[in-house]
Amino acid sequence: VFLQDPNVQACRSLTRIVCSGEALPAEAAQQVFKHLPGAGLYNLYGPTEAAIDVTHWTCRDDDRHSVPIGRPIANLRTYVLDANLQPLPVGVVGELYLAGEGLARGYHQRPALTAERFVVDPFVAGQRMYRTGDLARFGQAGEIEYAGRIDHQVKIRGLRIELGEIEARLVEHPQVREAVVVATGTGAQQMLVGYLVGDGALVL
């Protein structure tokens, strides 16, 4: 909303914009570079269970189709693991785990949920790590790319489909500003439906 204000370019004294709490669309980042070239843009990520923000990325005016969540801040570690808690190679999507000094002790008076979400760190003796429920992958330079939520995964005709992955591909189109994909129907009639917000010139 801020970037859509017709007078946003007049904010010449703005030098730093920090985004956190929601995925930062690449289109929004490009609008910052276009209208506020003097402002630095920073993308932060992190759940409450790990001291709010745990990774950071200094955004760049490049041709990326998505904005990375970056690398861990000091005293924290990040892993992208498969279902067997094995590290995944660059480019392969898995669950994002967090470890280090920023982790909470657990959930108040909820020992079962604490045991489910805070698990033994197999890489550092005596340490724990937190299962975020977020899907991610490592980029070629070691940066983390957010890929959606595990609970947004659906199964259609025996195939597991990550809705966030489809949404990410849709918003790569230059005329698509936002996208949401949902599964509808049951049994053989189940199908995916995508909803798009265009830039005004989108033709379907």
N, C-alpha and C positions, 0 to 999 in steps of 0.2 A: 504494500500500500504506500509506503514511504517513497519508494522508487517511482511510483506512478504519478506522484504529485508533479504538476507542470513546472513548479519552481524549485525542484530538487537540485538543479545545477547551481543554484544560488548559495548552497551550503558550502562555501569555500573553506570555512574554518574547520570543517569535519576532517579529521586526519586518520581515525581508526574506527573500523566497524567490526564488531565481534559477533558472530552468529553461533547459536547453540540452541539445543532443544528440539529442533526439527531438521530434516535433511535440507541442505542448501541447494536449490536448483541451479544448474549451470547457467540458465537463462538469467536468473536474478544476479548472479555474479557478473555476467557480461554487462548487465545494466549498470552495475556499480562502476565498472571500468569505463563505460561510455559516458556516464553523467557525472561521476565523481572521481576523475582520474588522479586527484591528489590524495585520496583516502586509501589506506591499507585495508584489506579485507581478510579476515581470519575466520576459519571454520573450526569449531570445537565440537567434540563429541564426548558423551559419557552419561552413564546412568547414576541415579541417586545412590545405589549400592556401592559405588566406587568414587565417592567424593565429587560427584557431579561431572566435572570435565576431566577426561583422562588422555585424550589425544588432541593434537592441534595441527592445522595446516594453514600455511600462508598462501592465499589464493593468488593465482597468476593469470594474466591475460593471455591464455593460450587456446588451443582448439579442443580441449577436453570436453567430452559429452556429459561428464558428471564431476562433481567436486569431491575430492578425497577427504576423508576425515583425518588423514595424516599419520603422524607417528606419536608414540606415547610420550607424555611429559615425564619429568624427572621422578625417579623412584617408583615407576609403574612399568609393567610388562604387558604385552599383548600377544595373543596366540590366535591363529586361525586353524581350527582342528576339525577332524572328521568325527564320526560317531564313536570311534574307538580311541579318541583323544590323541590321535596321531597328527603331526603337523602336515599341512597341505602345501603343495608347491605353488609358486607364483601363478596367479590367474585362476586358480581353482577355488570355488566358493565353499565355505564351511562356516561353522559357528565361531563367533568371536568370543574369546575368553580374556578376562582381565586379571592381573595379579600385581602384587606389590603393596606398598605402604598405604595406598588410598582405600583399600577395601573396608567395608563395614564389617562388624563382628557377626552380623546375621540379622534375622527378623525377630523383633521383640515378641517373646512368648509363642513363637511358631517354629519349633525345632525341626519339624518334618520339612517345611519349605526351606529352612536354612540348609539342611542336609542336601536337599535337591539342587539348590542353586549355588552353594559354596562347596566346591569339591577339592580334593587333594591335588595339589600342583605336582604332576609327575616329573617336572623338569627342575624343580628347586626343592630340596629336602626340607620338610617341616613347614612348607608354605601352602597356602590355599589359593584357589582362583575362582573367579565368578563367571558363571554361564550367563551371558547377556541375553540369549535368545535372538540376537541379531546375526544376520548373515553378512559375511564380508569376504574379501579376497585381498591378497597382497599384489600391488602393482610392480612393475619392472624395477622401480627405484626404491622399493621397500615401503612405499606409502600404502596405507590401508584404504580400500574402497568399500563403502557401505553398499550392500546389495539387498536390503529389505529385512523383513522379520520372518523367523521360522514359522510362527503361527499364521503367516499369510500364505503358507504352502497349502495347496489343495491337491487332491488326487482325482483324476478324471480318466476313466477307462484304464485303470492300472498304472497310469503315469503320474509321477509327482511333479507338480508344476509350481514354481515360485512366482507368485503374482508380481512381486516387486521387480523381478528381472524383466518381465514384459513391460511394466510401467517405465522402467529405466530406458528400455529400447525405444518406446514410443516418444518419450520426451527428447530423444536425440534428434527428432525431426525439427527443422528450424521453425516450422509454423505451429508446433505444439508447445504450449506453455505449461500445462499440467495434464496428468493422466491418472486414471484409476481403473484397475481391472478387477472384476469380480467373477465368481463362478455362480451360475444359475442353473436351475433345473435339477432333476434327479435321474439316476440310472443312465440309460442310453441317450436320454435327452439332455444330459448335462453339457453345458458349454460355457465358454468364456465370453464376457462382454466387456468392452473397453469404453470408458467415458473420457472425452478429451475436452480441454479448454484450449482453443486456438488463439492465434494472435490477431484475428480479424480477417486474415486472408486465407484461412484454411478451407480447403474444399475436399469433401469426402465423397 
